[in-house]
């Protein structure tokens, strides 16, 4: 097939037939290059696109915050854009004028990521790479320290306007993760106490240690061929030589002890004076799944659990508008939680038993398992990404695996999942292995 601007990028390189279908695997379009200074570049060429979507990932998220300085990685993320070669307002104005957009930092537990989206004009792309190169490799943490500290404190207060909610979240973390980094704060931004302790010297030391080419990956998607994208980088600060090493991926956690506390009842009226009594309650139950359990199996389990809970708690009993299961991936393990706000008061004495029955019933839900598997396989081939979407999907893979996973590899993992995997994962959702919160008026 001859390449042209109307051809889906990379399609002619990745064809395979199954029942006469033609599939496109956009995550297999990436070419990977490691530059002499250790920086890794993942580039996907989409012919004819008049733009480039670029993302950057630094592999030093909140998990690496020193004890007592929780929130350090997040604080550095704030300071990076405040100490760029241009004031932050001018960066946004420059990008606004050309129709571009930028994310000047988002901190997770595994990584910190940045990105921009600009038209393919040499002046614009070169200048944007120059700005981000200075931010991510050459910055000095000098400007706006006190102001950003106050902004971060405001960010914490925004998420926790009521101290009781913070205490509840910390109670959950301490029960589930004693001795683990997750027990030291509830969010990557740290705590009010830890943020107050962070100094300018702490910020610069963290930046100098972790913001290095070896600990950075770049993703580019758009109208530039890999060689052209590398040429742009070669003329930018991203070619800087700076000592450093890639943050290693920790081995999966294979086992968890039972939580130090398995159940807590929070009665609102014992803590807050209110004129009108609450007419509803809440339920939350959290379990941990070791990293040795298939991620795809946990995804299946999550979907199955949401289906069963919804059918029983909402549809059959009418106790609430919603109840759902959700997953968080912490690389070494996954966390699965069941949440429902707005539960009818009459349900509060029965909800735990009903949830236990729903969890236990999944052992025998072979038909539901097959339905979920069909859906997962169908979704795998129905991916429809924009350039920014592909960039962000690649960044998400890099945060977890430090490499980009083609859809074909993901599909093979999905195909391997069976009911034995679901039963193995369910062992970690037994009542004695979860932390459960009941909220009463």
N, C-alpha and C positions, 0 to 999 in steps of 0.2 A: 504494500500500500504506500502510495506516495504521500509524504508529509505535506500538509497545507494548513492554513489557519482555521479551517473548519473542522479539522480532525481532532477528536478528543486527545489531549496530550498523552503520549506514551502508549496509546491504545495498540498501535501497530506492533509494539514490542511485547505486549502481554496479553495474548489471546489464548483462550482455551475453550473448548466446546463441551457443553453438557446439555443434552436435550436441545441442541441447536441454538443455545444462548451464547451471546457474546458479552463478556464481563470486562469491567474496567477496574483496575486496582490502583487508585491514585497514590496511595501510600508507597507503592513500589516504584514510583517515578523518581524518587530521590537518588541523586548521586552523592556519595560521601567523600570528602577530601579532608585530610589532616594537614594543616599548614606547618611550615618548619618551626613556628613558635609554639606548636601544640594545640592551636585552636582548631576545632572540628566544624566543618561546613557541610550542611545538607541542602542540596539545591535541586529543585524540581522545575523543569522548563516547560512552560505552557505557551506554545507558539502563538504569536499574534496578540497576546495580552499587552495593553499599553500601561501596565502597572507592575509593581513588585511589592509583594507582601513579605516582610522580613521580621523574624522573631529571634530573640536571644534568650538563652537559658543559662543561669548560673547555678551550679549544683551545690549550693550552700544555703539551704533554707533554715527554718526555725529549729529543726532537729539538732543542729550544731550549736545552738546558743549555749554559752557556758552557764553552769548552774548559778543562779542569782542574777544573771543578766538576760533573762528571758525577754525576747522582743528585740534582741540586738540585730539580727538579720533584717528584720522589718524596718528598724530605725535606719540602718544603712541604705535600704532601698529608698526611703524618703530622702536621705541626704544626697544620694547619687544625682538625682535630677536637680537638686538645689545647688549643686556645685558643678554643673555642666559648663561647657564653653560659652553658652548663651543662657541668659535668664529664662526660667521656665515659661514665662508669658511669651517671650519672643520665639521660643521653640514652637509653641502652639500657634502663634500668629503666622509663622513661616509655613507651617503645614496647612493651616486653614486656607491660606492664600492660594495654595496649589490643589486644594481638594483632598489633601491627605489627612491622616489621623495617626495618633501615637498613644501607646500605653506606656507610661513612664515608670511602671513597676507594679508588680503584684507578688506578694510573698506567700509561699506555702511551706509545709514542713520539709519537703525534699528539695525545693528550688525557689529561685526568684526569677521571674520572667519579665521581659520587656519586648515591645514590638512597635512597628510602624507600617504604614501602607501609603505609598506615594506613586505618582505618575512616573513613567519611564523617561525622564529627562535627565540628562547627565548632570546638569548643575544641581538639580534638586536631590537626586539620589546621592551624589557625592557629598553634598553638604550634610544630608541627614546621617549618612554613615560616619562622617567626621564628628558630628554631635554625639552620636551614640558611642562611638569609639572612645572619645574622651570620657564620657560618663562611666563606661564599663571597665576601662583599663587605666585611665590616667587621672582620675579625680582625686582631689584632696578635700577632706571633710572639715572645711573651715567656715562655711557660711550658714547662717540661719539655724544653728544648733538649738538655741533656746526656744525659738519659735516652733521648730519641728517637734521638739519634745512636748510642748504644750498641745500641738495639733494631735499627736499620737495619744496623749492623755485624754483629749476630747474624743478621739476615736474609740477608746476603751469605754469611756462613759456613755457614748452613744449606744454601744452594744449592751452595756450593763447599766442602764439608768437606775436600776434597783439592785442594791448590793446582794439581796437575797438570791437573785438569779445566778449571780456569779458563784455564790457559795454552793448552790445546788449543782452547778456544772462542775465545780471543783470536787464536790463530794463524789460525783460519778467517776471523774478521772482517777481520784485517789483509790476508789474501790476496785476499779478495773485494771489500773496500770501502776501499782505500787513499785517504786524503784525504777520505772521507765521514764524517759524524757517527757512523755505525754502527761505525766502526773504533775508537771511543774507549772503548767499554765493551761488555759482553756482555748486559746487562740494563738496564732503565730505572732500577734502583736504583744504578747507578754502580759504582765500585770502592772498595776499602778506602782507597786513597790519596786519591781525590777526595772521598769523604764526610768524611774527617778534616779537609779544608781548608775545608769549608763553615762559614760564620759566621752568627750571628743576623742580621747586617746583610744578608748575601746572601739569606737567606730572605725578609726583609721587602721587599727591593728587588724580588725576583721576584714576590712576591704583589701588591705595589702596582702593578706594571707589567701583569701578566696577569690578575689576578682582578678583572675589571671587567665591568660589564653588557654592553658591546659584544663581549666575548670569552667570553660565556657563553650557552648555550642551555638551556632548560627543556623537558622533555617531561612531559606529564600524560595519563594514561589512566585512565578510570573514570567514575563516576556524575555528574561535574560537567560541565555544558555549558561551552563556552569562555568565555562571559560570566561565569559563576559562578567559574570558575577564575581568570580575570583579576581579579575582585573580591577574591578571597583574596590574590592577589599584591599588589594595590594597597595592602593594609593591612600589608604585610610589609617587611622591609629590602630586598627585591629591587627596590624602587622607588628605592633610593639612586642619587644622581647621582655618577658617578666617571669621570674621564677615562680613555680607553683606546681600543683599536682591535682589530678582529678579526684574529687571526693568519691571514695569507693562505695559501691552498693553493698549494704550489709546483708549477711545471709538471712534467709527467712526464719522467723521465730517458729519453732516446731511444736511448742506446748505452752499452755497457760495454766496457772493454778486457778482454783475457784476465786471469785472476787472476795475481797476482805469483808464486803457487805453485799448482800444479795437483794435487799428490799428496803425501801424507805418510803414512809407516808408523810407527805407534806400537807399540813392543814393550814390553809391561807389565813383563817381567822385567828390562829395562834400567833401570827407574825405581823399581820396588817389589819388595821382598824378600817372597816368599810361600812358605810351606812346601809347599802343594799347588798344582801348576801348573794354570793355567786350561785347561779342555777346550774352550773356545769362543773365537770371535773376533767382531769387529764391523766394520760397513761404514757409511759415511756419505758422501754425495756431494751437493753443493749448487750450484745454478745460480741466476742472476739473470735475470729476464724484464723488459725495459723496460716503462715505464708506457704506451707507445704500443701495446702488444699488448693485445687485448681481454681484460678480466678473466674474462669468461665462457669464452673459449677456454682460458685457463690452468686454470680449474676443470675443463673437459672433459679437458684433457691430464693433469691430476693424477689424475683418476679412471681414465682409460685406462691410465696408467702403473702405478697400483696393481694393476689387474686383471692386466695382462700379467706384472708382476713376481711377483705371488702365484702365478699359474699355473705359471710357469717355475721359480722358486726354491723355493717351498714344495711345490706340488702335484706337479710332475714330478720334481724332484730331491730333495726332502725335506731340504734343507740347514738349514732354520730353521723356527721356529714362525710367525714373521711377518716380512714385509718390506713397507714401505709408502712411499708418496710423500705429502708434505704441503706446504701453502702457507702463507706469511706475506705479508700485504699491508701494504706500507710506504707506501702512497699514491702515491709517485712511481714505484714499481716493485713487482714481486712477487718473492718468493724461493721456489724449489721445491727440496725436499730428498728424498733417498731414504735411508731408515734401516733397519738391521737389526742387532739385538743377538742374541747366542746363535747365531751362525753355526758350523756344523760346521767343524772344523779343515781337513778335506779340501777345503773350498770356497774357502779364502782365496786360493789361487793362481789360481782361476778366476772368482771373483765379479765382478771388474771387466769381464772379457770378456763374461760373461753379461748384465750390466747394460747394456753398450754395445749388445749385440744386441737387447735388449728395447726400448731407447730408439729404435734405428734402425728397428725393426719397425713402430713406430706410424705411419710414413708410409703404410703400406699397410692399416691397420686401419679401413677405411671402415665395415665392419659394426659394429665396436665403437663407432666414433664415432656412428653413427646410434642405437645402443642407449643410449649416454650422453645423447644429445640428447633422446630420448624420456623418459628418466628425469628429466632436468632440467626439462622442460616439465611433466611430471606432478607433480613436487615443487612447482613454482611455484603450482599451483592447489590443492595438498593441504595448505597451511599451516594449522596448528592452534595458535594462540597463546593463552596466558593474558594477562591484563592486564599482568602483569609481563613476560611474554615479548614483548609488543608494545612496551612501553616500552624494553626492552633492545635489540630489533631496531632501533628508531628511533635509539637512542644509538649503535649500531654504524654505522649509515648516516651519522650526523652526524660521527662520528670520521673517516670516510674522505672523505665528499663535502661535509660541512657542510650537508646537507639530507637530508630523508627521501625515499627512492625508493619509489614505489608498485610493487606487484608487476607491474602491467601494463607499466611501463617496463622492469623487469627482464626480463619475458617477451619483449619486442621485441628486447632485446639477445641473449637466448638464441637466438631464432629466426634471427638474422642469422649466427650462428657457422657456419662451414663448414670443410671439411678444409684449405683454404688457410691459415686462421688457425692450425690445429694445426701445419701444416708450418712456418709462420713462427715459432711459439713454439719448435718443436723445434730451430731453428737455435741457440738460446741454451742448449740442453742438450747440445751436442756436448762430447766429452771435454775438449777444450782450453779450454772455457769454464766448466768446473766445478772446484770444489775437492773432492778426494776424500781421505777418511781410511780407512786400514785399521788395525784394531786386532788385534795378534797377541799370543799369550801371552808 
